[in-house]
């Protein structure tokens, strides 16, 4: 099990703490019992020596007399004695046992049916003449103390476990809440809300300091992005107006041209001006989409129906260019999005397929849906894009033709990716073998 998530770390810590706590409790319980048994064994050994080992006379009568005297003494009144002959018949003592114990120390339990004893220790020794003397003492201060001792341990260590679990739960909830706040902030920024920041706890502490540092980083990133965006947007705005004026002047000059050659040159200049105006318009369009403001216009729509509509509209354009455009009908794919932007995305995908494939190419559009995502797939049978250049194709001004001989400005796929990202979707370029397969995944509503 890899300890990579907060839940896994928490469960691992609880498991380790539980094992250690139970092990400690069992060890304490075992050591306590062994200590009591050693003390009791020492005591019954001393009592046995006093009765059977300190005097030379070990006749049955003398041993019984000593046993009776010991049972009347205060310090040995709780000791049990049993004197047996060689045949196992009781000669004296204050206890009776249903079984004959082996020589040496033994542990007694409630099943030995000694009145007043639930657990204890016994010492059996030979005292001569085939006789054996059994000396018994309790290991429990009162009857059925074993279950009470277990209950004490359960309550004590259970309380420790409960405190740790409660403390750990508070810790996990606090950490999860902080992580959730950071994650929601990151998600909002990814969606285009560059003003979103992590809430800062007024009580201070490490989490507040972390949130402040994180927000400062976001402020710096936002400033840098705004600077870059403002430069490109200002250039696009500032140059679009003089370009429009230049185009108007070129169009006026064309009408006044006296020769066909002059008109052809002016037509070429007007076409280049139109391409520049389209490029600046695309740049401003991408900036508008990446701002996230268009999400306010989101409505529920059927992506399959929209794709069918756009395909029907673009089929004559594809036919005029010598390509075939088909739509693979599928079940409805209900999503939430901007109908105009999604329609523009579909048109751009089809136009890219027409522009960058040879005559005779078939372009196919498919729409599918699962419980979580809707998928739009545009496949062609053209030359495709090499795997090592697909990232370049998605980049702004990314051109596969390094010498820039082909037409286009390298903003088509960048605009498509911006629209997909606005809808919290993804775009991937794959090999259609042959051709290119563009896969766009969008979350369903």
C-alpha positions as CSV (number, residue, x, y, z in Angstrom):
1,X,0.0,0.0,0.0
2,X,1.5,3.3,-1.1
3,X,1.2,6.1,1.4
4,X,0.4,8.9,-1.0
5,X,-3.1,10.1,0.0
6,X,-4.3,11.7,3.2
7,X,-6.8,8.9,3.8
8,X,-4.1,6.2,3.3
9,X,-1.7,7.9,5.6
10,X,-4.5,8.3,8.3
11,X,-5.5,4.6,8.0
12,X,-1.9,3.5,8.2
13,X,-1.2,5.7,11.3
14,X,-4.4,4.4,13.0
15,X,-3.4,0.8,12.2
16,X,0.1,1.3,13.5
17,X,-1.2,3.0,16.6
18,X,-3.7,0.3,17.2
19,X,-1.1,-2.5,16.9
20,X,1.3,-0.7,19.2
21,X,-1.4,0.1,21.8
22,X,-2.8,-3.5,21.8
23,X,0.7,-4.8,21.9
24,X,1.6,-2.6,24.8
25,X,-1.6,-3.5,26.7
26,X,-1.0,-7.2,26.2
27,X,2.6,-6.9,27.3
28,X,1.6,-5.0,30.4
29,X,-1.1,-7.5,31.2
30,X,1.3,-10.5,30.7
31,X,4.1,-8.9,32.7
32,X,1.7,-8.1,35.5
33,X,0.4,-11.7,35.7
34,X,4.0,-13.1,35.6
35,X,5.1,-10.7,38.3
36,X,2.1,-11.7,40.5
37,X,2.8,-15.4,39.9
38,X,6.5,-15.0,40.9
39,X,5.5,-13.2,44.1
40,X,2.9,-15.9,44.9
41,X,5.4,-18.7,44.1
42,X,7.9,-17.2,46.4
43,X,5.4,-16.9,49.2
44,X,4.1,-20.5,48.9
45,X,7.7,-21.8,48.7
46,X,8.4,-20.0,52.0
47,X,5.3,-21.4,53.6
48,X,6.1,-24.9,52.4
49,X,9.6,-24.7,53.7
50,X,8.2,-23.5,57.1
51,X,5.9,-26.5,57.3
52,X,7.9,-29.3,55.7
53,X,11.5,-28.2,55.5
54,X,12.4,-26.7,58.8
55,X,11.8,-29.7,61.1
56,X,13.2,-33.2,61.1
57,X,9.9,-34.9,62.1
58,X,7.7,-35.4,59.0
59,X,5.2,-37.8,60.4
60,X,1.6,-37.5,59.1
61,X,0.4,-36.4,62.5
62,X,3.1,-33.7,62.9
63,X,2.5,-32.4,59.4
64,X,-1.2,-32.1,60.0
65,X,-0.6,-30.3,63.2
66,X,1.7,-27.8,61.5
67,X,-0.9,-27.3,58.7
68,X,-3.7,-26.6,61.2
69,X,-1.5,-24.2,63.1
70,X,-0.6,-22.4,59.8
71,X,-4.2,-22.1,58.8
72,X,-5.0,-20.3,62.1
73,X,-2.2,-17.8,61.7
74,X,-3.1,-14.4,60.3
75,X,-0.3,-14.2,57.7
76,X,-0.9,-17.7,56.4
77,X,-4.7,-18.0,56.9
78,X,-5.4,-17.5,53.2
79,X,-3.1,-20.3,52.2
80,X,-4.6,-23.7,51.2
81,X,-3.0,-27.0,52.2
82,X,-3.6,-30.6,51.1
83,X,-1.6,-33.5,52.5
84,X,-1.9,-36.8,50.4
85,X,-0.6,-40.3,51.1
86,X,1.0,-42.5,48.5
87,X,-2.4,-43.6,47.3
88,X,-3.7,-40.1,46.9
89,X,-5.9,-40.2,49.9
90,X,-6.2,-36.9,51.9
91,X,-4.5,-37.0,55.3
92,X,-5.1,-33.4,56.2
93,X,-5.5,-29.8,55.0
94,X,-8.1,-27.2,54.4
95,X,-8.8,-27.8,50.7
96,X,-9.8,-30.6,48.4
97,X,-9.0,-31.0,44.7
98,X,-10.7,-33.0,41.9
99,X,-7.3,-33.7,40.2
100,X,-3.9,-34.7,41.4
101,X,-1.3,-32.0,40.4
102,X,2.2,-32.8,39.2
103,X,5.2,-32.1,41.3
104,X,6.4,-28.5,41.2
105,X,4.5,-25.3,40.5
106,X,1.1,-25.3,38.8
107,X,-1.5,-22.8,37.8
108,X,-5.0,-23.2,39.2
109,X,-8.2,-22.0,37.6
110,X,-11.9,-21.9,38.5
111,X,-12.4,-25.4,37.0
112,X,-10.3,-26.8,39.8
113,X,-13.4,-26.1,42.0
114,X,-11.5,-24.9,45.1
115,X,-13.9,-22.9,47.2
116,X,-13.1,-19.2,47.3
117,X,-10.4,-19.4,44.6
118,X,-10.9,-18.3,41.0
119,X,-7.2,-18.3,40.1
120,X,-4.0,-19.2,41.9
121,X,-0.7,-21.1,42.1
122,X,0.1,-24.4,43.7
123,X,3.3,-26.0,44.8
124,X,3.4,-29.8,45.1
125,X,6.5,-31.4,46.9
126,X,7.3,-34.8,48.3
127,X,7.6,-34.7,52.1
128,X,8.7,-38.3,52.5
129,X,7.0,-41.6,53.2
130,X,5.2,-41.4,49.8
131,X,3.4,-38.3,51.0
132,X,3.0,-35.1,49.1
133,X,2.1,-31.6,50.4
134,X,0.3,-29.2,48.1
135,X,0.4,-25.5,49.1
136,X,-2.0,-23.2,47.3
137,X,-2.3,-19.4,47.2
138,X,-4.6,-17.0,45.2
139,X,-3.2,-14.8,42.5
140,X,-6.4,-12.7,42.4
141,X,-7.1,-10.2,45.2
142,X,-10.8,-11.1,44.9
143,X,-12.9,-13.5,42.9
144,X,-13.2,-13.0,39.1
145,X,-10.6,-10.2,39.2
146,X,-9.3,-11.4,35.8
147,X,-12.3,-10.0,33.8
148,X,-12.2,-6.8,35.9
149,X,-8.5,-6.4,35.1
150,X,-9.2,-6.9,31.4
151,X,-12.0,-4.3,31.7
152,X,-9.6,-1.8,33.3
153,X,-7.2,-2.3,30.4
154,X,-9.9,-2.0,27.8
155,X,-11.2,1.2,29.4
156,X,-7.7,2.7,29.8
157,X,-6.3,1.9,26.4
158,X,-9.7,2.3,24.8
159,X,-9.8,5.9,26.1
160,X,-6.4,6.5,24.6
161,X,-7.5,5.1,21.3
162,X,-10.7,7.2,21.4
163,X,-8.7,10.4,22.1
164,X,-6.2,9.7,19.4
165,X,-9.0,8.8,16.8
166,X,-10.9,12.0,17.7
167,X,-7.8,14.1,17.5
168,X,-6.8,12.5,14.3
169,X,-10.3,13.1,12.9
170,X,-10.1,16.8,13.7
171,X,-6.7,16.9,12.1
172,X,-7.8,15.2,8.9
173,X,-10.9,17.4,8.7
174,X,-8.8,20.5,9.1
175,X,-6.2,19.4,6.5
176,X,-8.9,18.2,4.1
177,X,-10.7,21.6,4.4
178,X,-7.4,23.5,3.7
179,X,-6.6,21.2,0.8
180,X,-10.1,21.6,-0.5
181,X,-9.9,25.4,-0.4
182,X,-6.6,25.3,-2.3
183,X,-8.0,22.8,-4.8
184,X,-11.1,24.9,-5.4
185,X,-8.9,28.0,-5.9
186,X,-6.8,26.1,-8.4
187,X,-9.8,24.8,-10.3
188,X,-11.3,28.4,-10.5
189,X,-8.0,29.7,-11.9
190,X,-7.8,26.9,-14.4
191,X,-11.4,27.9,-15.5
192,X,-10.2,31.4,-16.1
193,X,-10.9,33.2,-12.8
194,X,-7.5,34.7,-12.2
195,X,-8.8,36.8,-9.3
196,X,-9.6,33.8,-7.1
197,X,-7.4,33.4,-4.0
198,X,-7.1,30.9,-1.1
199,X,-9.0,32.1,2.0
200,X,-6.7,33.2,4.8
201,X,-7.6,32.2,8.4
202,X,-7.6,35.3,10.6
203,X,-6.4,33.3,13.6
204,X,-3.0,33.0,11.9
205,X,-0.8,29.9,12.1
206,X,1.1,27.9,9.6
207,X,-1.9,27.4,7.3
208,X,-2.6,31.1,7.1
209,X,1.1,31.7,6.3
210,X,0.9,29.1,3.6
211,X,-2.2,30.6,2.1
212,X,-0.6,34.1,2.1
213,X,2.5,32.8,0.4
214,X,0.3,30.9,-2.2
215,X,-1.7,34.0,-2.8
216,X,1.4,36.1,-3.3
217,X,2.6,33.6,-5.9
218,X,-0.8,33.7,-7.7
219,X,-0.6,37.5,-7.7
220,X,2.8,37.4,-9.3
221,X,1.7,34.9,-11.9
222,X,-1.4,36.9,-12.6
223,X,0.6,40.1,-13.1
224,X,3.0,38.3,-15.5
225,X,0.2,36.8,-17.5
226,X,-1.7,40.1,-17.6
227,X,1.5,41.8,-18.8
228,X,2.0,39.3,-21.6
229,X,-1.7,39.3,-22.5
230,X,-1.9,43.0,-22.5
231,X,1.1,43.3,-24.8
232,X,-0.3,40.8,-27.4
233,X,-3.8,42.3,-27.1
234,X,-2.5,45.9,-27.4
235,X,-0.5,44.9,-30.4
236,X,-3.6,43.3,-32.0
237,X,-5.8,46.2,-31.2
238,X,-3.3,48.9,-32.2
239,X,-2.4,47.2,-35.5
240,X,-5.9,46.1,-36.5
241,X,-7.0,49.7,-37.1
242,X,-4.1,50.8,-39.3
243,X,-4.4,47.4,-41.1
244,X,-8.1,48.0,-41.8
245,X,-7.3,51.4,-43.1
246,X,-4.5,50.0,-45.2
247,X,-6.9,47.5,-46.7
248,X,-9.4,50.2,-47.4
249,X,-6.7,52.2,-49.2
250,X,-5.6,49.2,-51.2
251,X,-9.2,48.5,-52.2
252,X,-9.6,52.1,-53.3
253,X,-6.3,52.0,-55.2
254,X,-7.5,48.8,-56.9
255,X,-10.6,50.5,-58.2
256,X,-8.4,53.3,-59.6
257,X,-5.9,50.9,-61.1
258,X,-5.4,51.4,-64.9
259,X,-3.9,48.0,-65.7
260,X,-4.7,44.4,-65.0
261,X,-1.2,43.8,-63.6
262,X,-1.7,46.6,-61.0
263,X,-5.1,45.1,-60.0
264,X,-3.5,41.7,-59.6
265,X,-0.7,43.1,-57.3
266,X,-3.3,45.0,-55.3
267,X,-5.5,41.9,-55.0
268,X,-2.5,40.0,-53.5
269,X,-1.8,42.9,-51.1
270,X,-5.5,42.9,-50.0
271,X,-5.4,39.1,-49.5
272,X,-2.3,39.5,-47.2
273,X,-4.1,42.3,-45.3
274,X,-7.1,40.0,-44.8
275,X,-4.9,37.2,-43.5
276,X,-3.3,39.7,-41.0
277,X,-6.7,40.9,-39.9
278,X,-7.9,37.3,-39.4
279,X,-4.8,36.6,-37.3
280,X,-5.4,39.5,-35.1
281,X,-9.0,38.7,-34.8
282,X,-8.1,35.1,-33.8
283,X,-5.7,36.4,-31.2
284,X,-8.3,38.7,-29.6
285,X,-10.8,35.8,-29.8
286,X,-8.5,33.5,-27.9
287,X,-7.9,36.2,-25.3
288,X,-11.6,36.7,-24.9
289,X,-12.3,33.0,-24.5
290,X,-9.4,32.4,-22.0
291,X,-10.8,35.2,-19.9
292,X,-13.6,32.9,-18.9
293,X,-16.3,35.5,-19.2
294,X,-18.2,33.5,-21.9
295,X,-19.1,30.8,-19.3
296,X,-22.0,33.1,-18.2
297,X,-23.7,32.3,-21.5
298,X,-23.6,28.5,-21.0
299,X,-26.9,26.6,-21.6
300,X,-27.9,23.0,-21.8
301,X,-27.5,21.6,-25.3
302,X,-27.1,18.4,-27.3
303,X,-23.6,18.1,-28.7
304,X,-24.7,15.3,-31.1
305,X,-27.5,17.5,-32.6
306,X,-25.2,20.5,-32.9
307,X,-22.5,18.4,-34.7
308,X,-25.2,17.1,-37.0
309,X,-26.3,20.6,-37.8
310,X,-22.8,21.9,-38.5
311,X,-21.9,18.9,-40.6
312,X,-25.0,19.4,-42.8
313,X,-24.0,23.1,-43.2
314,X,-20.4,22.3,-44.1
315,X,-21.0,19.3,-46.4
316,X,-21.4,21.5,-49.5
317,X,-18.2,23.4,-48.7
318,X,-16.3,20.0,-48.3
319,X,-17.8,18.8,-51.6
320,X,-16.8,21.9,-53.5
321,X,-13.2,21.3,-52.3
322,X,-13.2,17.7,-53.3
323,X,-13.5,16.2,-49.8
324,X,-16.2,14.1,-48.3
325,X,-17.7,15.0,-44.9
326,X,-19.8,12.4,-43.1
327,X,-21.4,12.3,-39.6
328,X,-21.7,9.2,-37.5
329,X,-25.1,9.6,-35.8
330,X,-25.1,8.7,-32.1
331,X,-27.3,9.0,-29.1
332,X,-27.8,12.4,-27.6
333,X,-24.8,13.9,-25.6
334,X,-26.2,16.4,-23.2
335,X,-23.7,19.0,-22.1
336,X,-23.6,22.5,-20.7
337,X,-21.8,25.0,-22.9
338,X,-21.8,28.0,-25.3
339,X,-23.6,26.9,-28.4
340,X,-21.9,29.6,-30.6
341,X,-18.4,28.7,-29.4
342,X,-18.9,25.0,-29.8
343,X,-20.3,25.6,-33.3
344,X,-17.2,27.7,-34.1
345,X,-15.0,24.9,-32.8
346,X,-16.7,22.3,-35.1
347,X,-16.4,24.6,-38.1
348,X,-12.7,25.2,-37.4
349,X,-12.1,21.5,-37.1
350,X,-13.8,20.8,-40.4
351,X,-12.0,23.7,-42.1
352,X,-8.6,22.4,-40.8
353,X,-9.4,19.0,-42.2
354,X,-10.3,20.6,-45.6
355,X,-7.3,22.9,-45.7
356,X,-4.6,20.4,-44.7
357,X,-5.7,17.3,-46.5
358,X,-5.5,16.4,-50.2
359,X,-8.4,16.1,-52.6
360,X,-10.4,12.9,-52.1
361,X,-9.9,12.9,-48.3
362,X,-12.8,11.7,-46.2
363,X,-13.5,13.7,-43.0
364,X,-15.7,11.9,-40.4
365,X,-17.3,13.4,-37.3
366,X,-18.4,11.2,-34.4
367,X,-20.1,12.0,-31.1
368,X,-20.4,9.6,-28.2
369,X,-21.3,9.9,-24.6
370,X,-20.9,8.1,-21.3
371,X,-22.2,8.8,-17.8
372,X,-19.4,11.2,-17.2
373,X,-18.1,12.7,-20.5
374,X,-19.1,13.5,-24.1
375,X,-16.6,12.8,-26.8
376,X,-16.3,14.6,-30.2
377,X,-14.0,12.9,-32.6
378,X,-13.0,14.3,-36.0
379,X,-11.0,11.9,-38.2
380,X,-9.5,12.4,-41.7
381,X,-7.6,10.2,-44.0
382,X,-5.0,12.8,-44.9
383,X,-1.2,12.9,-44.1
384,X,-1.8,13.4,-40.4
385,X,0.6,15.1,-37.9
386,X,3.8,13.3,-36.7
387,X,3.7,12.4,-33.0
388,X,6.7,14.7,-32.2
389,X,5.0,17.7,-33.7
390,X,1.5,17.4,-32.2
391,X,2.3,19.7,-29.2
392,X,3.7,22.3,-31.6
393,X,0.4,22.1,-33.6
394,X,-1.6,23.0,-30.5
395,X,0.6,26.0,-29.6
396,X,-0.2,29.5,-30.7
397,X,1.5,30.3,-34.0
398,X,2.6,26.6,-34.1
399,X,3.4,25.8,-37.7
400,X,4.5,22.4,-38.9
401,X,6.0,24.2,-41.9
402,X,9.0,25.8,-40.4
403,X,9.6,28.0,-43.5
404,X,6.1,29.3,-43.3
405,X,5.4,28.6,-47.0
406,X,1.9,27.2,-46.4
407,X,-1.1,29.5,-45.8
408,X,-2.4,30.0,-42.3
409,X,-1.3,31.6,-39.1
410,X,-1.1,28.7,-36.7
411,X,-4.0,29.8,-34.4
412,X,-6.7,27.3,-35.5
413,X,-6.0,24.5,-33.1
414,X,-5.0,27.0,-30.4
415,X,-8.5,28.5,-30.7
416,X,-10.1,25.1,-30.6
417,X,-8.1,24.2,-27.5
418,X,-9.1,27.4,-25.8
419,X,-12.8,26.6,-26.4
420,X,-12.4,23.1,-25.1
421,X,-10.6,24.3,-22.0
422,X,-13.3,26.9,-21.4
423,X,-15.8,24.0,-21.3
424,X,-13.5,22.1,-18.8
425,X,-12.6,19.7,-21.6
426,X,-9.5,18.3,-23.2
427,X,-8.2,17.9,-26.7
428,X,-5.8,15.2,-28.0
429,X,-4.3,14.7,-31.4
430,X,-4.0,11.0,-32.3
431,X,-2.9,8.9,-35.2
432,X,-5.8,7.7,-37.4
433,X,-3.5,5.4,-39.5
434,X,-3.6,7.0,-41.9
435,X,-4.6,10.6,-41.1
436,X,-5.3,12.6,-38.0
437,X,-7.8,12.0,-35.2
438,X,-8.8,14.9,-33.1
439,X,-10.4,13.8,-29.8
440,X,-12.2,16.4,-27.7
441,X,-13.6,15.3,-24.4
442,X,-16.2,17.5,-22.5
443,X,-17.9,16.8,-19.2
444,X,-21.6,16.0,-19.3
445,X,-24.0,18.1,-17.3
